[in-house]
Each structure stands twice: as structure tokens, then as C-alpha cells.
């Protein structure tokens, strides 16, 4: 017999051994790197899961990543692993009565989080909806390009990771490469992800994205201030997603996510759900709140509301 935490640890170690065994079995067919790069490649290959790393091991991993990224992009890149802030659980609010569908949030997110330009990866999708039909996703337009926005008779609903309190994506990962942190942010260990895409199939919001090819990120457009679980450059063949700009929001004092800062109409609100005097709590308690696909019981921490 074992308690829940012990069973979880045993299951994790079993899955980890199984995957490493399978990878090691096929290592003979891999092209080995040049001798001067071999050490870094093997260190990366046999790196522990993020949650297994000791403090000293984590420092070495971050230093190796900083060195590799700095050489690749020709500038100094920092990779931090700032932990969750005590007493904080992040939540997001979006005012559907204000959003004009300009997509500035999309572009701000792409720039801040080092998303691939070719092929394009965008963590935020803005849907155009018909006012007469309401929030009917089957009639939503994912691609629209009018001369000006907003267009008459339509409203707009940005969709991104809902940071569920009961996330189905984390339950299906066979190697536990994705999990929810104490501050409510669902994260991915890119070094541990095996690219099976089970999490993508499980996510009802289409909020996870697979890196099919090596990201083409212009060196001059790199954001060098990165987080291990957030916006650091991702390897090929992994799943990535919104992390509420973890590299910004976990700082003391914390900054807002990039998408909120660039919104020209103030439609986005972000804060601590545990703060009874915070703006996000006020909005949830006093406005008409809409939760996307509420019937699925994923318990999102992303709330749509109508201020007017």
C-alpha cells in the first residue's frame, strides 16, 4: 500500500524510466554531434525532470541553456526559474463588451514569448462572432481581415490557455511533462515533452500548439529575458502554450502579461484571485461572467465578462 503522493512519485519514476529506456534503445541510429558539442547534448538528453532537479542541478541547467542560447542568437540570454509567489493564484478577466478584435494581444504575445514566425505559432486566437448568434463557436470565424475593426454586427472573443483548475491536459501526459503550479499556471517542461500530443487532444480550448519544425525566430526579435517554464526558445517537436507570461508575472513586484499591456481598449484584466480587494475578484463578483465550456468542469481561471 502507498499514500497518494508516494504512488504518484512511483508512477512518475516508472514512466520516466520507460521513456528513457525507449529513447536509449534507439540512440544508435542518431547522428552523433561533433566532439566539442557532445557533452552538452548528452547532458540535455539525460537531464532530470524539472521537479526532480536539486538547486545545484537547476543552476547548472540554467547556465547551460543561457550559454547555448547566447551562442545561437549572438546576444546575452537569461534563463530564470522564478518559483510561484506565496499566497498568489493568478486569474484573468476579459471584457467582451470592449474587445475590438484588433489582435494586438496576439502580436504582443508572439513578441514577448519568442513564438515561431515561420511556421507561425500563436498562443492566442481571436474569434469573430455574430452578435445575433451570441457565443456560438460553430459559427465563429478564426480568420477575418476587414479594412477596419470592429465591424458592425460582430463582437470578438480572444481564446488562449484557460489555466484550468481541473486541467484535462495534465492528466493524459504519459511522462508528466505538464502540470499545474501552486500559482495556478499550467506549465510544460520542454526538455521532458516527448511530443505525443495527447495533451493537445485533451484540451477542449485548442490552446496547445505543436512545434512541427525548428522555430524561425529572427535573432534581432528575440526577447532575451526568459523563464525555463515559459518563453525560452523551444526545441523542435514539443508542445507549447500560454503561461500568463510567467517570466513577467512572477517577478517582485510583478508585471502584467504582455497581452494585457498592449490592449488599446483596456479589455483585459489580470490579478490575484486570492486577493479579496483585487480588481479581478471585483469583476468576478460584480459583473456578468461567462466561462467558456463551463459544462466540462475544467474550472478555468480565465473569465469572460460584460462590463456594460
C-alpha positions as MATLAB code, in Angstrom:
seq = 'XXXXXXXXXXXXXXXXXXXXXXXXXXXXXXXXXXXXXXXXXXXXXXXXXXXXXXXXXXXXXXXXXXXXXXXXXXXXXXXXXXXXXXXXXXXXXXXXXXXXXXXXXXXXXXXXXXXXXXXXXXXXXXXXXXXXXXXXXXXXXXXXXXXXXXXXXXXXXXXXXXXXXXXXXXXXXXXXXXXXXXXXXXXXXXXXXXXXXXXXXXXXXXXXXXXXXXXXXXXXXXXXXXXXXXXXXXXXXXXXXXXXXXXXXXXXXXXXXXXXXXXXXXXXXXXXXXXXXXXXXXXXXXXXXXXXXXXXXXXXXXXXXXXX';
ca = [
       0.000    0.000    0.000;
       1.082    3.601   -0.568;
      -0.350    7.043    0.004;
      -1.289    9.300   -2.910;
       1.984   11.248   -3.019;
       4.073    8.078   -2.824;
       2.033    6.398   -5.576;
       2.338    9.466   -7.787;
       6.113    9.502   -7.317;
       6.403    5.799   -8.102;
       4.269    6.184  -11.238;
       6.353    9.165  -12.328;
       9.636    7.311  -11.862;
       8.253    4.296  -13.740;
       7.125    6.396  -16.719;
      10.437    8.249  -16.733;
      12.454    5.033  -16.819;
      10.227    3.628  -19.550;
      10.655    6.628  -21.837;
      14.403    6.916  -21.282;
      14.770    3.203  -21.955;
      12.934    3.562  -25.257;
      14.986    6.586  -26.279;
      18.244    4.935  -25.313;
      17.343    1.856  -27.371;
      17.193    4.000  -30.489;
      20.238    6.128  -29.767;
      22.363    4.025  -32.081;
      20.562    5.384  -35.121;
      21.059    9.001  -34.122;
      23.772   11.087  -35.724;
      26.267   11.943  -33.023;
      27.340   15.594  -32.706;
      30.856   16.947  -33.020;
      33.062   16.139  -30.005;
      33.019   19.714  -28.687;
      29.196   19.672  -28.558;
      28.761   16.088  -27.365;
      28.906   16.882  -23.643;
      26.094   19.438  -23.882;
      23.949   17.090  -25.985;
      24.304   14.202  -23.543;
      23.657   16.459  -20.552;
      20.479   17.643  -22.213;
      19.394   14.116  -23.164;
      19.780   12.727  -19.648;
      18.597   15.830  -17.818;
      16.171   15.153  -14.997;
      12.574   16.332  -14.951;
      12.351   19.944  -13.757;
      10.661   18.930  -10.499;
      13.408   16.398   -9.744;
      16.307   18.835  -10.085;
      18.136   19.885   -6.956;
      19.012   23.549   -6.516;
      22.597   22.978   -7.672;
      21.489   20.863  -10.637;
      18.997   23.544  -11.664;
      21.715   26.222  -11.574;
      23.859   24.115  -13.918;
      20.931   23.506  -16.293;
      20.092   27.217  -16.443;
      23.735   28.122  -17.028;
      23.992   25.589  -19.873;
      20.833   26.887  -21.514;
      21.964   30.506  -21.185;
      25.288   29.631  -22.804;
      23.657   27.697  -25.668;
      21.025   30.355  -26.398;
      23.559   33.190  -26.177;
      25.769   31.487  -28.770;
      22.805   30.696  -31.032;
      21.340   34.200  -31.016;
      24.533   36.228  -30.681;
      23.442   38.114  -27.571;
      23.236   37.555  -23.831;
      20.166   35.480  -22.951;
      18.996   34.950  -19.378;
      17.002   31.884  -18.319;
      15.456   32.035  -14.864;
      13.309   29.635  -12.898;
      11.464   32.054  -10.630;
       9.156   29.995   -8.361;
       5.499   30.768   -7.591;
       4.789   33.663   -5.231;
       3.283   32.569   -1.916;
      -0.382   33.454   -1.469;
      -0.975   34.065   -5.171;
      -3.243   32.272   -7.616;
      -3.445   34.073  -10.926;
      -6.677   34.746  -12.771;
      -7.570   36.581  -15.963;
     -10.621   38.558  -16.992;
     -11.606   39.664  -20.496;
     -14.308   42.239  -21.209;
     -16.248   41.048  -24.259;
     -18.068   44.371  -24.448;
     -14.772   46.208  -25.043;
     -12.678   43.891  -27.226;
     -12.491   45.253  -30.794;
     -10.724   42.303  -32.438;
      -7.559   44.231  -33.345;
      -5.292   41.249  -32.484;
      -2.685   43.442  -30.802;
      -2.766   40.947  -27.937;
      -1.725   38.223  -30.389;
       1.243   40.181  -31.707;
       2.307   41.305  -28.241;
       2.231   37.698  -27.063;
       4.255   36.477  -30.057;
       6.972   39.069  -29.454;
       7.167   38.612  -25.689;
       7.129   34.825  -25.723;
       9.503   34.105  -28.615;
       6.964   32.271  -30.733;
       7.963   30.982  -34.151;
       7.363   33.323  -37.084;
       7.753   30.579  -39.695;
       5.885   28.345  -39.302;
       3.622   30.699  -37.373;
       2.731   29.738  -33.824;
       0.303   31.959  -31.940;
      -0.859   31.155  -28.422;
      -3.866   33.499  -28.689;
      -6.678   33.158  -31.234;
      -9.224   35.933  -31.677;
     -12.631   34.732  -32.834;
     -15.124   36.914  -34.686;
     -18.701   36.166  -33.631;
     -22.108   37.292  -34.849;
     -23.992   39.385  -32.288;
     -27.284   37.796  -33.270;
     -25.963   34.274  -32.671;
     -24.069   35.100  -29.482;
     -21.228   32.874  -28.257;
     -21.748   30.142  -30.850;
     -18.322   28.673  -31.521;
     -19.516   26.654  -34.511;
     -20.238   29.921  -36.326;
     -17.067   31.684  -35.178;
     -14.575   32.972  -37.730;
     -10.957   32.265  -36.883;
      -9.680   34.248  -39.869;
     -11.052   37.685  -40.701;
      -9.432   40.644  -42.395;
     -11.754   43.626  -42.837;
     -10.423   47.117  -43.630;
     -11.256   48.187  -40.074;
     -12.320   46.597  -36.808;
     -14.689   46.260  -35.136;
     -17.174   45.517  -37.899;
     -20.869   46.188  -37.451;
     -22.904   43.273  -36.171;
     -19.934   41.397  -34.727;
     -18.098   41.012  -31.443;
     -14.770   39.371  -30.655;
     -13.558   36.730  -28.214;
      -9.841   36.002  -27.746;
      -9.151   32.408  -26.688;
      -5.948   31.117  -25.109;
      -4.988   28.688  -22.362;
      -7.710   28.896  -19.741;
      -5.315   27.811  -16.959;
      -7.865   25.294  -15.706;
      -8.012   24.363  -12.052;
      -9.010   20.890  -13.224;
      -6.858   20.632  -16.375;
      -7.532   17.599  -18.574;
      -4.245   18.141  -20.435;
      -2.082   17.285  -17.433;
      -3.950   14.049  -16.758;
      -3.168   12.467  -20.125;
       0.556   13.241  -20.366;
       2.322    9.855  -20.182;
       5.559   11.353  -18.809;
       4.137   14.166  -16.634;
       5.816   16.830  -18.727;
       2.965   19.243  -17.963;
       1.438   20.144  -14.608;
      -0.207   22.961  -12.641;
       1.983   25.075  -10.373;
       0.917   26.482   -6.985;
       0.055   29.856   -8.515;
      -2.396   28.167  -10.894;
      -0.254   28.361  -14.033;
      -0.187   25.185  -16.139;
       3.364   24.736  -17.420;
       5.381   22.455  -19.714;
       8.906   21.123  -19.223;
      10.052   21.382  -22.852;
      13.067   19.177  -22.162;
      10.788   16.423  -20.919;
       7.970   16.650  -23.501;
       8.061   13.706  -25.934;
       5.714   15.311  -28.477;
       2.960   12.688  -28.263;
       0.307   15.488  -28.423;
      -2.089   13.709  -26.053;
      -2.436   16.999  -24.190;
      -3.498   18.749  -27.394;
      -6.235   16.183  -27.933;
      -7.408   16.544  -24.339;
      -7.542   20.356  -24.313;
     -11.094   21.482  -25.210;
      -9.927   25.015  -25.981;
      -7.371   24.345  -28.717;
      -4.849   26.193  -26.583;
      -1.814   23.943  -27.087;
       0.450   24.125  -30.119;
       2.956   21.664  -31.540;
       6.330   22.789  -32.826;
       6.481   20.844  -36.102;
       9.717   22.407  -37.309;
      12.594   24.330  -35.781;
      11.233   27.739  -34.932;
      12.406   30.503  -37.222;
      12.854   33.322  -34.762;
      14.769   36.344  -36.094;
      17.757   36.990  -33.843;
      17.014   40.699  -33.722;
      13.480   39.950  -32.472;
      14.455   37.615  -29.646;
      13.260   38.539  -26.160;
      16.385   37.627  -24.142;
      14.621   37.709  -20.759;
      13.250   34.177  -20.453;
      11.942   31.589  -17.997;
      12.659   27.869  -18.087;
       8.926   27.036  -17.993;
       7.876   29.926  -20.178;
       9.235   31.876  -23.112;
      12.693   30.387  -23.618;
      13.296   29.194  -27.218;
      11.603   25.817  -27.659;
      13.151   22.771  -29.326;
      11.510   21.051  -32.283;
       8.787   18.514  -31.578;
       7.324   19.802  -28.323;
       4.003   21.289  -27.263;
       3.864   24.891  -26.071;
       1.189   27.201  -24.662;
       0.342   30.413  -22.823;
       1.833   30.659  -19.326;
       0.367   34.038  -18.285;
       3.826   35.445  -19.159;
       5.422   33.597  -16.245;
       8.698   35.434  -16.845;
       6.933   38.712  -16.024;
       4.142   37.911  -13.593;
       6.309   36.033  -11.079;
       8.644   38.954  -10.595;
       8.501   41.085   -7.439;
       6.803   43.441   -7.989;
       5.018   41.511  -10.700;
       4.301   42.818  -14.172;
       1.170   42.240  -16.216;
       1.136   39.756  -19.113;
       2.172   41.320  -22.415;
      -1.292   40.832  -23.931;
      -2.866   42.933  -21.206;
      -0.307   45.722  -21.519;
      -0.773   46.140  -25.276;
      -4.602   46.052  -25.311;
      -5.610   49.526  -26.575;
      -9.104   49.467  -25.039;
      -8.448   48.008  -21.585;
     -10.426   44.845  -22.255;
      -8.001   42.591  -20.369;
      -7.639   42.331  -16.594;
      -5.169   40.253  -14.604;
      -4.569   39.668  -10.940;
      -4.534   37.505   -7.835;
      -7.723   35.533   -7.284;
      -6.861   35.167   -3.592;
      -6.839   38.920   -3.013;
     -10.373   39.885   -1.883;
      -9.686   43.545   -2.689;
      -8.145   42.905   -6.113;
      -9.689   44.040   -9.396;
     -10.073   40.513  -10.771;
     -12.106   39.451   -7.715;
     -14.296   42.543   -8.007;
     -15.053   41.788  -11.652;
     -15.948   38.155  -10.968;
     -18.222   39.083   -8.081;
     -19.923   42.109   -9.652;
     -20.065   41.650  -13.439;
     -21.903   39.273  -15.739;
     -19.323   36.499  -16.030;
     -19.155   33.895  -18.782;
     -16.947   30.791  -18.548;
     -16.043   29.086  -21.805;
     -17.338   25.495  -21.947;
     -18.288   25.627  -18.287;
     -20.190   22.350  -18.585;
     -16.899   20.434  -18.956;
     -15.956   21.225  -15.333;
     -12.386   22.166  -16.230;
     -12.804   25.162  -13.881;
     -10.930   27.788  -15.901;
      -9.200   30.703  -14.193;
      -9.897   32.740  -17.324;
     -13.184   34.646  -17.052;
     -15.092   36.474  -19.781;
     -17.364   39.248  -18.594;
     -19.536   42.126  -19.755;
     -18.782   45.461  -18.134;
     -21.753   47.181  -19.794;
];
